[in-house]
Amino acid sequence: MDLLARISSQFNDSAQTKLAAVETLAAPVAQAVEAMTASLIAGGKIMACGNGGSAADSQHFAAELLNRFEKERPPLAALALTTDTSTLTSIANDYSYDQVFAKQVRALGQPADVLLAISTSGNSPNVIEAIRAAREREMRVVALTGKGGGVIGSLLNETDIHICAPSDRTARIQEVHLLTLHCLCDGIDCLLLGEDS
C-alpha cells in the first residue's frame, strides 16, 4: 500500500469536490448568509442540529457565532441543540430519539429564528422532525445535506434554503459542509461589520 499516494488522492478528491460545489452552492450559501443576518438583526437566533460529525459541525458553527470567527465583534445569538445531555437523554428516554431536536425547537424557537439542519444523507429522522417543528414555529430553515438531499430535500418549501453538497461520500460531504459553515460565518460578519479594507 502506498500511503502517500492514498493521502494525496484524499486531498485531491476533497479539493475537486469543493471546486465542483462552488458553481451550484454559492447562490444558496449567499441566501443563507442573508437570511441568518436578517434573523440576527431582528433579534432572532440561529439554532443548529445534526448527528455525529454534523453534531460537531452544529457546535462549531454556534461557537463561531457566539464567540467570534475571524473578526472581533459582539457575540451573536446561536445555539447548538446537540450539547445538553440531560435534555437529549430525557427526551430520547421518555419519547424517542426522533424528538430530541424537535422538542427543543418547539420550546425555544421563535418566528424570527433560523434552524440550521445538518444531515449528510438528508434522511436523519430527528433532523426531519426538527424541520417540522421549525415549520410549526414559523422559522426559516437552512438545510445542509448531501447525497441528493434525501427526504429533507423534498420537505423544504420556497422560503427554505437547501445547500446540498454534490457528493455521495460522507467524508466529502462533511468537508463541503465545514467550508460552507465558514462561508456563512464570514458572510454574516461581512454584512454586519463591512468588508476589510
Backbone as CSV, one residue per row, in Angstrom:
resi,resn,N_x,N_y,N_z,CA_x,CA_y,CA_z,C_x,C_y,C_z
1,MET,0.846,-1.185,0.000,0.000,0.000,0.000,0.889,1.245,0.000
2,ASP,0.600,2.162,-0.895,1.335,3.421,-0.977,0.522,4.486,-0.239
3,LEU,0.875,4.706,1.039,0.112,5.649,1.851,0.201,7.073,1.325
4,LEU,1.354,7.467,0.826,1.487,8.826,0.303,0.545,9.066,-0.871
5,ALA,0.447,8.084,-1.753,-0.463,8.216,-2.899,-1.914,8.234,-2.430
6,ARG,-2.219,7.425,-1.443,-3.591,7.378,-0.920,-3.969,8.715,-0.273
7,ILE,-3.055,9.277,0.508,-3.300,10.570,1.152,-3.442,11.663,0.093
8,SER,-2.579,11.655,-0.906,-2.673,12.634,-1.997,-4.008,12.530,-2.702
9,SER,-4.478,11.310,-2.891,-5.770,11.089,-3.537,-6.910,11.696,-2.712
10,GLN,-6.845,11.559,-1.368,-7.870,12.143,-0.491,-7.888,13.669,-0.628
11,PHE,-6.681,14.272,-0.601,-6.595,15.723,-0.751,-7.162,16.167,-2.097
12,ASN,-6.779,15.472,-3.159,-7.246,15.840,-4.497,-8.753,15.687,-4.636
13,ASP,-9.282,14.575,-4.110,-10.712,14.336,-4.191,-11.484,15.409,-3.421
14,SER,-10.979,15.769,-2.248,-11.622,16.814,-1.452,-11.610,18.144,-2.200
15,ALA,-10.464,18.511,-2.753,-10.346,19.780,-3.474,-11.271,19.804,-4.687
16,GLN,-11.319,18.706,-5.442,-12.173,18.657,-6.630,-13.650,18.752,-6.262
17,THR,-14.037,18.094,-5.165,-15.436,18.164,-4.735,-15.808,19.591,-4.360
18,LYS,-14.920,20.277,-3.635,-15.202,21.663,-3.237,-15.262,22.582,-4.454
19,LEU,-14.346,22.401,-5.394,-14.362,23.235,-6.599,-15.632,22.993,-7.416
20,ALA,-16.059,21.744,-7.484,-17.297,21.429,-8.209,-18.511,22.029,-7.513
21,ALA,-18.428,22.209,-6.189,-19.556,22.725,-5.418,-19.757,24.226,-5.582
22,VAL,-18.698,24.945,-5.923,-18.782,26.409,-5.980,-19.917,26.866,-6.887
23,GLU,-19.998,26.294,-8.069,-20.969,26.742,-9.059,-22.405,26.599,-8.570
24,THR,-22.702,25.483,-7.927,-24.084,25.238,-7.508,-24.404,25.765,-6.112
25,LEU,-23.401,25.909,-5.267,-23.680,26.260,-3.873,-23.486,27.729,-3.526
26,ALA,-22.768,28.487,-4.339,-22.512,29.889,-3.989,-23.813,30.664,-3.774
27,ALA,-24.788,30.501,-4.666,-26.046,31.259,-4.544,-26.834,30.871,-3.298
28,PRO,-27.069,29.571,-3.017,-27.804,29.263,-1.788,-27.038,29.620,-0.512
29,VAL,-25.706,29.545,-0.548,-24.932,29.961,0.632,-25.130,31.463,0.855
30,ALA,-25.098,32.254,-0.214,-25.339,33.697,-0.084,-26.743,33.973,0.457
31,GLN,-27.733,33.213,-0.016,-29.099,33.374,0.506,-29.152,33.040,1.993
32,ALA,-28.430,32.007,2.402,-28.406,31.621,3.815,-27.746,32.699,4.664
33,VAL,-26.661,33.277,4.165,-25.994,34.379,4.874,-26.989,35.517,5.088
34,GLU,-27.711,35.884,4.043,-28.667,36.985,4.140,-29.796,36.657,5.118
35,ALA,-30.307,35.426,5.068,-31.396,35.032,5.968,-30.933,35.020,7.418
36,MET,-29.747,34.483,7.667,-29.236,34.425,9.039,-28.922,35.819,9.578
37,THR,-28.352,36.670,8.740,-28.043,38.035,9.171,-29.331,38.793,9.482
38,ALA,-30.333,38.637,8.644,-31.620,39.299,8.892,-32.223,38.813,10.201
39,SER,-32.105,37.533,10.472,-32.608,36.971,11.723,-31.905,37.600,12.919
40,LEU,-30.588,37.668,12.864,-29.813,38.224,13.975,-30.129,39.708,14.178
41,ILE,-30.257,40.452,13.096,-30.583,41.887,13.197,-31.966,42.073,13.822
42,ALA,-32.891,41.148,13.520,-34.255,41.234,14.046,-34.374,40.718,15.476
43,GLY,-33.246,40.355,16.093,-33.285,39.835,17.460,-33.501,38.341,17.535
44,GLY,-33.385,37.653,16.403,-33.542,36.210,16.386,-32.230,35.506,16.674
45,LYS,-32.273,34.197,16.559,-31.094,33.370,16.811,-31.027,32.252,15.781
46,ILE,-29.841,31.667,15.682,-29.650,30.509,14.811,-29.584,29.277,15.698
47,MET,-30.444,28.296,15.442,-30.458,27.030,16.178,-29.958,25.955,15.225
48,ALA,-28.929,25.213,15.638,-28.306,24.228,14.748,-28.431,22.825,15.314
49,CYS,-28.621,21.847,14.418,-28.705,20.454,14.871,-28.172,19.500,13.811
50,GLY,-27.774,18.325,14.268,-27.271,17.265,13.409,-26.761,16.127,14.278
51,ASN,-26.357,15.036,13.669,-25.889,13.851,14.380,-24.429,13.560,14.040
52,GLY,-23.702,13.003,14.990,-22.317,12.595,14.733,-21.460,13.767,14.319
53,GLY,-20.800,13.664,13.156,-19.993,14.763,12.649,-20.809,16.017,12.435
54,SER,-22.077,15.860,12.083,-22.957,17.014,11.892,-23.305,17.671,13.226
55,ALA,-23.328,16.895,14.304,-23.498,17.476,15.643,-22.292,18.342,15.971
56,ALA,-21.108,17.820,15.659,-19.887,18.600,15.889,-19.893,19.872,15.048
57,ASP,-20.373,19.778,13.809,-20.477,20.968,12.952,-21.452,21.988,13.537
58,SER,-22.561,21.504,14.107,-23.529,22.398,14.748,-22.876,23.176,15.875
59,GLN,-22.118,22.465,16.698,-21.445,23.092,17.828,-20.355,24.057,17.359
60,HIS,-19.607,23.660,16.350,-18.555,24.502,15.785,-19.164,25.816,15.298
61,PHE,-20.251,25.725,14.541,-20.890,26.912,13.984,-21.406,27.839,15.088
62,ALA,-22.095,27.260,16.078,-22.616,28.069,17.181,-21.480,28.769,17.924
63,ALA,-20.365,28.071,18.116,-19.221,28.665,18.810,-18.630,29.824,18.018
64,GLU,-18.561,29.682,16.698,-18.008,30.754,15.863,-18.878,32.004,15.931
65,LEU,-20.192,31.831,16.062,-21.073,32.996,16.156,-21.084,33.578,17.562
66,LEU,-21.187,32.717,18.571,-21.240,33.206,19.949,-19.939,33.868,20.378
67,ASN,-18.818,33.313,20.002,-17.530,33.864,20.400,-17.052,34.840,19.326
68,ARG,-16.422,34.324,18.302,-16.035,35.134,17.147,-15.537,34.196,16.072
69,PHE,-15.521,34.700,14.847,-14.949,33.939,13.738,-13.546,34.479,13.501
70,GLU,-13.368,35.432,12.605,-12.034,35.988,12.355,-11.908,37.446,12.768
71,LYS,-13.031,38.088,13.058,-13.030,39.497,13.434,-13.553,39.638,14.857
72,GLU,-13.047,40.652,15.555,-13.614,40.995,16.849,-14.970,41.640,16.625
73,ARG,-15.959,41.166,17.361,-17.309,41.717,17.260,-18.102,41.251,18.467
74,PRO,-19.262,41.879,18.707,-20.115,41.403,19.798,-20.580,39.965,19.526
75,PRO,-20.907,39.215,20.572,-21.399,37.850,20.369,-22.734,37.840,19.627
76,LEU,-22.926,36.822,18.809,-24.160,36.663,18.044,-24.943,35.469,18.594
77,ALA,-26.256,35.553,18.546,-27.124,34.553,19.161,-27.180,33.270,18.338
78,ALA,-26.571,32.231,18.876,-26.584,30.923,18.217,-26.598,29.838,19.274
79,LEU,-27.220,28.721,18.941,-27.411,27.642,19.902,-27.323,26.307,19.178
80,ALA,-26.447,25.429,19.658,-26.397,24.061,19.141,-27.343,23.212,19.986
81,LEU,-28.264,22.539,19.335,-29.253,21.713,20.042,-28.697,20.337,20.402
82,THR,-27.406,20.156,20.237,-26.752,18.852,20.383,-25.964,18.712,21.678
83,THR,-25.987,19.720,22.543,-24.997,19.775,23.622,-25.510,19.466,25.022
84,ASP,-26.787,19.566,25.267,-27.333,19.376,26.617,-27.699,17.911,26.818
85,THR,-26.793,17.163,27.447,-27.006,15.708,27.567,-28.228,15.367,28.404
86,SER,-28.550,16.160,29.408,-29.744,15.872,30.216,-31.004,16.015,29.383
87,THR,-31.063,17.081,28.576,-32.216,17.275,27.695,-32.291,16.178,26.647
88,LEU,-31.174,15.908,25.986,-31.162,14.898,24.926,-31.572,13.523,25.450
89,THR,-31.001,13.111,26.581,-31.282,11.760,27.088,-32.679,11.655,27.681
90,SER,-33.175,12.729,28.286,-34.533,12.640,28.836,-35.565,12.541,27.723
91,ILE,-35.381,13.330,26.663,-36.327,13.259,25.535,-36.231,11.894,24.858
92,ALA,-35.010,11.432,24.615,-34.834,10.126,23.966,-35.434,9.012,24.811
93,ASN,-35.283,9.104,26.130,-35.798,8.069,27.029,-37.321,8.129,27.159
94,ASP,-37.842,9.337,27.347,-39.279,9.471,27.615,-40.134,9.453,26.354
95,TYR,-39.587,9.874,25.232,-40.335,9.926,23.976,-39.637,9.067,22.927
96,SER,-38.755,9.670,22.153,-37.948,8.907,21.205,-36.800,9.779,20.750
97,TYR,-35.768,9.132,20.216,-34.618,9.885,19.739,-34.998,10.803,18.580
98,ASP,-36.036,10.448,17.870,-36.502,11.298,16.761,-36.933,12.683,17.240
99,GLN,-37.250,12.828,18.522,-37.787,14.091,19.050,-36.748,14.961,19.764
100,VAL,-35.478,14.532,19.834,-34.503,15.248,20.665,-34.274,16.694,20.232
101,PHE,-34.371,16.988,18.951,-34.209,18.359,18.483,-35.556,19.068,18.366
102,ALA,-36.580,18.340,17.933,-37.900,18.941,17.699,-38.480,19.549,18.970
103,LYS,-38.351,18.856,20.091,-38.908,19.397,21.336,-38.176,20.676,21.752
104,GLN,-36.880,20.738,21.511,-36.131,21.957,21.818,-36.564,23.105,20.903
105,VAL,-36.778,22.797,19.628,-37.228,23.831,18.687,-38.597,24.351,19.105
106,ARG,-39.482,23.445,19.496,-40.824,23.880,19.906,-40.765,24.748,21.162
107,ALA,-39.859,24.444,22.075,-39.753,25.201,23.326,-39.052,26.539,23.139
108,LEU,-38.028,26.585,22.288,-37.153,27.752,22.212,-37.284,28.565,20.928
109,GLY,-37.834,27.967,19.892,-37.881,28.627,18.589,-38.929,29.715,18.505
110,GLN,-38.581,30.790,17.790,-39.470,31.917,17.558,-39.486,32.226,16.054
111,PRO,-40.514,32.917,15.576,-40.606,33.175,14.136,-39.404,33.886,13.518
112,ALA,-38.676,34.693,14.283,-37.505,35.386,13.717,-36.273,34.490,13.620
113,ASP,-36.334,33.299,14.201,-35.173,32.412,14.261,-34.974,31.630,12.967
114,VAL,-33.772,31.079,12.827,-33.437,30.204,11.706,-32.956,28.875,12.268
115,LEU,-33.443,27.784,11.697,-32.936,26.455,12.037,-31.911,26.050,10.996
116,LEU,-30.702,25.734,11.445,-29.678,25.160,10.571,-29.725,23.654,10.780
117,ALA,-30.269,22.939,9.808,-30.495,21.496,9.899,-29.446,20.769,9.057
118,ILE,-28.580,19.994,9.722,-27.460,19.362,9.029,-27.635,17.846,9.014
119,SER,-27.604,17.268,7.817,-27.700,15.812,7.652,-26.999,15.421,6.361
120,THR,-25.909,14.666,6.466,-25.166,14.319,5.252,-26.019,13.520,4.275
121,SER,-26.891,12.665,4.798,-27.740,11.843,3.931,-29.029,12.548,3.530
122,GLY,-29.425,13.528,4.333,-30.726,14.150,4.129,-31.867,13.316,4.669
123,ASN,-31.545,12.251,5.407,-32.572,11.320,5.871,-32.613,11.133,7.386
124,SER,-31.938,11.970,8.160,-31.896,11.798,9.621,-33.265,12.089,10.227
125,PRO,-33.917,11.088,10.838,-35.277,11.298,11.350,-35.392,12.440,12.364
126,ASN,-34.400,12.596,13.251,-34.525,13.658,14.256,-34.320,15.046,13.637
127,VAL,-33.546,15.146,12.582,-33.389,16.422,11.889,-34.663,16.738,11.095
128,ILE,-35.243,15.722,10.496,-36.520,15.884,9.788,-37.590,16.398,10.747
129,GLU,-37.663,15.812,11.943,-38.653,16.254,12.936,-38.371,17.676,13.401
130,ALA,-37.096,18.053,13.488,-36.747,19.430,13.860,-37.246,20.405,12.798
131,ILE,-37.121,20.025,11.531,-37.618,20.878,10.441,-39.131,21.036,10.557
132,ARG,-39.821,19.953,10.843,-41.286,20.036,11.006,-41.653,20.951,12.178
133,ALA,-40.890,20.851,13.272,-41.139,21.711,14.435,-40.844,23.174,14.092
134,ALA,-39.789,23.416,13.328,-39.459,24.785,12.907,-40.594,25.365,12.069
135,ARG,-41.184,24.550,11.236,-42.315,24.989,10.422,-43.474,25.418,11.330
136,GLU,-43.731,24.634,12.387,-44.790,24.985,13.342,-44.504,26.325,14.024
137,ARG,-43.231,26.601,14.276,-42.822,27.834,14.958,-42.591,28.983,13.978
138,GLU,-42.903,28.757,12.683,-42.770,29.771,11.625,-41.328,30.247,11.466
139,MET,-40.398,29.318,11.642,-38.979,29.609,11.478,-38.536,29.261,10.064
140,ARG,-37.550,29.971,9.601,-36.944,29.648,8.312,-35.944,28.511,8.527
141,VAL,-35.759,27.670,7.521,-34.846,26.529,7.606,-33.739,26.679,6.570
142,VAL,-32.511,26.471,7.018,-31.374,26.309,6.121,-30.918,24.860,6.314
143,ALA,-30.985,24.074,5.250,-30.616,22.657,5.331,-29.293,22.412,4.623
144,LEU,-28.377,21.767,5.330,-27.111,21.311,4.748,-27.213,19.806,4.592
145,THR,-27.176,19.332,3.332,-27.307,17.906,3.065,-26.247,17.471,2.051
146,GLY,-26.368,16.235,1.625,-25.576,15.668,0.540,-26.386,14.542,-0.057
147,LYS,-25.765,13.744,-0.893,-26.416,12.560,-1.478,-27.755,12.890,-2.131
148,GLY,-27.832,14.057,-2.761,-29.063,14.435,-3.460,-30.111,15.088,-2.586
149,GLY,-29.897,15.170,-1.288,-30.837,15.860,-0.407,-31.752,14.973,0.387
150,GLY,-31.967,13.733,-0.063,-32.801,12.793,0.679,-34.197,13.316,0.957
151,VAL,-34.774,12.852,2.052,-36.128,13.253,2.454,-36.167,14.746,2.759
152,ILE,-35.102,15.255,3.366,-35.080,16.677,3.728,-35.252,17.549,2.488
153,GLY,-34.589,17.204,1.412,-34.725,17.974,0.180,-36.165,18.093,-0.278
154,SER,-36.943,17.026,-0.081,-38.345,17.046,-0.519,-39.256,17.759,0.479
155,LEU,-38.792,17.963,1.711,-39.605,18.630,2.740,-39.546,20.151,2.674
156,LEU,-38.493,20.667,2.079,-38.259,22.109,2.123,-39.249,22.853,1.237
157,ASN,-39.591,24.080,1.670,-40.514,24.886,0.872,-39.780,26.069,0.261
158,GLU,-40.504,26.965,-0.384,-39.871,28.046,-1.146,-39.159,29.072,-0.268
159,THR,-39.485,29.143,1.014,-38.784,30.092,1.893,-37.549,29.472,2.538
160,ASP,-37.402,28.158,2.438,-36.238,27.476,2.992,-35.069,27.533,2.010
161,ILE,-33.893,27.236,2.509,-32.690,27.262,1.681,-32.007,25.908,1.784
162,HIS,-31.741,25.302,0.630,-31.125,23.976,0.579,-29.709,24.089,0.033
163,ILE,-28.745,23.662,0.838,-27.342,23.637,0.432,-26.930,22.171,0.413
164,CYS,-26.928,21.589,-0.772,-26.703,20.148,-0.930,-25.329,19.902,-1.543
165,ALA,-24.418,19.347,-0.757,-23.072,19.054,-1.246,-23.143,18.049,-2.383
166,PRO,-22.435,18.303,-3.492,-22.522,17.432,-4.665,-21.639,16.202,-4.544
167,SER,-21.985,15.317,-3.613,-21.212,14.093,-3.412,-22.080,13.046,-2.747
168,ASP,-21.685,11.791,-2.909,-22.321,10.688,-2.198,-21.428,10.141,-1.093
169,ARG,-20.214,10.648,-0.981,-19.274,10.203,0.064,-19.419,11.077,1.302
170,THR,-19.672,10.439,2.434,-19.895,11.179,3.676,-18.739,12.108,4.005
171,ALA,-17.502,11.641,3.874,-16.351,12.485,4.208,-16.314,13.738,3.340
172,ARG,-16.556,13.582,2.044,-16.535,14.745,1.150,-17.680,15.706,1.475
173,ILE,-18.850,15.162,1.788,-19.997,16.000,2.154,-19.664,16.809,3.398
174,GLN,-19.086,16.154,4.401,-18.743,16.854,5.638,-17.703,17.941,5.392
175,GLU,-16.777,17.686,4.491,-15.764,18.695,4.168,-16.382,19.909,3.494
176,VAL,-17.337,19.682,2.605,-18.049,20.790,1.973,-18.890,21.524,3.020
177,HIS,-19.501,20.778,3.929,-20.298,21.409,4.977,-19.439,22.330,5.848
178,LEU,-18.262,21.873,6.225,-17.399,22.703,7.060,-17.000,23.984,6.332
179,LEU,-16.629,23.876,5.062,-16.301,25.072,4.280,-17.517,25.995,4.188
180,THR,-18.691,25.415,3.996,-19.925,26.196,3.933,-20.159,26.949,5.235
181,LEU,-19.953,26.282,6.361,-20.144,26.931,7.657,-19.190,28.111,7.816
182,HIS,-17.958,27.945,7.369,-17.011,29.054,7.427,-17.433,30.187,6.491
183,CYS,-17.978,29.850,5.336,-18.506,30.880,4.424,-19.679,31.625,5.066
184,LEU,-20.540,30.895,5.774,-21.659,31.532,6.465,-21.147,32.507,7.522
185,CYS,-20.184,32.061,8.330,-19.621,32.936,9.373,-18.985,34.176,8.763
186,ASP,-18.194,33.982,7.727,-17.532,35.099,7.066,-18.558,36.058,6.459
187,GLY,-19.573,35.515,5.808,-20.591,36.351,5.181,-21.403,37.139,6.189
188,ILE,-21.757,36.507,7.299,-22.505,37.200,8.354,-21.661,38.348,8.904
189,ASP,-20.402,38.074,9.195,-19.514,39.137,9.695,-19.391,40.270,8.677
190,CYS,-19.280,39.918,7.411,-19.140,40.926,6.352,-20.386,41.822,6.293
191,LEU,-21.577,41.210,6.342,-22.805,42.012,6.278,-22.995,42.858,7.522
192,LEU,-22.585,42.345,8.685,-22.762,43.092,9.922,-21.684,44.152,10.141
193,LEU,-20.465,43.852,9.727,-19.328,44.716,10.074,-18.720,45.432,8.876
194,GLY,-19.055,45.011,7.686,-18.425,45.558,6.489,-17.196,44.761,6.096
195,GLU,-16.742,44.967,4.883,-15.565,44.246,4.385,-14.294,44.836,4.969
196,ASP,-13.251,44.001,5.027,-11.936,44.512,5.428,-11.437,45.479,4.373
197,SER,-10.729,46.499,4.813,-10.180,47.461,3.846,-8.911,46.934,3.212
